[in-house]
């Protein structure tokens, strides 16, 4: 009797496993194929994760010429599969179906999300460790509350208040560069120090030294995440079989929270000793005011406060760091644009520090920054999930299918940007973004698009313009013979070997 019961249970488990691991994926694959949406074949358990990993490893093992044609190098699977299967195709991450969409109009429909049907997918365990339930990941009322708070922190008068700290941090960097005049300097690491200092001072009222420990731990945590990005995690198995990365990431994550909590408690202590409502006007101050709010709709929990801090520490530093590094590379390769940008900076500021109003008038600098963001966008993938069955263009997409918008593919599409798509041509943006993209705003979205566009994009652009202006006032720079071109996908697109330039004092 017991044996028969056990056999029935085993049979039911096998039927359930067959249905989940084979029948459902194959049925969905066939249904999409009938609509003209094809893709690499589903493979049991792993889907296409192994293929993607192998294609990335193979691409990274090959040397790349000093070209901005980086799409096939950074995302070889998407590059190859759009050529084989068309602009929209189906791939598999384990048993999870992922519809990759590169048609601009469909991308715009997904990211604008007018009907609320395209939502943020639940983050994987490894990604959740870095971003948690912050504004970057959450949905619904919680997202609306956190987004409103972040909008207030990084727009208008708040940015103006941050400006002096950005100037002071950039001044400290160029002062440090005096020791490298006439020699090679690796700027990616220099910009990492700068952006870390700016985040610490403008958002948390502390110096880089106080935030250094947090940044180091975030670097360790992000490296673990990147290592495990395409690994398949089966439900429940991670609790039974914990890897060394699981153990280390938990330890690092706890350390980050504890360190941020120390800064939070220090600010609360200072506020108690001072006047009422004296948490400060920076990002941390706004978060603390929300945490201590009496209105439940405005109040945020301690966990929410910590997640927002952690996300901004990492995202705010990572995006501007890579933007500055790629901008420096491009200006080193194109001295004519470097000279044009320098003339503009000197015309507005001479040798004096930039002003907030003057930075907004730097047209050439804006063109250069936009073209850098086109060629080397920080957000190269934007993910959404279909909350219910929906018709996307002519495609009927079932509920729970993930959607992937590859920004890099759109930014390097000749049909959108012309045959010289891989060339550095800032003049594309001489009449603004809309004219550069033939009014197709989905062709250019380095920080996303729609209501979930990166809340810190104005912060990043302002910081980059300040730093580049102050460098151009003091130095010209040429590319070092030692530079090796190897862009790779970390969280953003990073220069794998750094960016080495030779500094020439003016």
Order of alpha helices (4+ residues) and beta strands (2+ residues): alpha-alpha-alpha-alpha-alpha-beta-beta-alpha-beta-alpha-alpha-alpha-beta-alpha-alpha-alpha-alpha-alpha-alpha-alpha-alpha-alpha-beta-beta-beta-beta-alpha-alpha-alpha-alpha-beta-beta-beta-beta
